[in-house]
């Protein structure tokens, strides 16, 4: 048995397996991001603290699941579909909460219906996506219904209540909201594309698909929360400078 094969047989990372390496790098990155967001939450103004802590929860939950997904891939070399959807079923609703939190911090009168609609779209998107991949229902029907859930989310953050409220907030909240909205639009498009080309069409192998999904999660979770952190820091700095000048 060659060295690389022996390494893989014992459940360790092989230098010949870039997918397993990506699982490891991203799991550690999620842990590091969690620590960073928790520490930084103590240095931002009060309206931003909850958003920073929720961001830390997003990366913490993802980190735990990535440790399990890494082991699953190393031992079986198969897509950890169930682990991914459990991860997404927790982290994606938390990301939807972030839209509500950053807007509610400056618009206390905003209705909770906005969050409930985002949550409804999220549940539909994930539930139908998993039902299709797990073969609980026709894959094409599930794909269409999952896309409808994502479209419902996009409508809410662009043309719905969330989109309308975001036009009347301060520049720091607007900057964060726009970046988060961009990630949900462009970054999230990777997942239905992976479902279509990898699962429905079978034109993408499991290794390539998981590598793309891993990189997508890295950007869509960490960059999403970094957008909130950047706006929180800028807003806090501006408030302190305003107080000093006042």
Secondary structure as UniProt FT lines:
FT   HELIX           3..9
FT   TURN            10..11
FT   TURN            15..16
FT   HELIX           18..40
FT   TURN            41..42
FT   HELIX           46..76
FT   HELIX           81..104
FT   TURN            105..106
FT   TURN            108..109
FT   HELIX           113..133
FT   TURN            134..135
FT   HELIX           139..158
FT   HELIX           161..166
FT   TURN            167..168
FT   HELIX           171..182
FT   HELIX           183..187
FT   HELIX           189..194
FT   HELIX           195..200
FT   HELIX           206..217
FT   HELIX           218..223
FT   HELIX           224..245
//
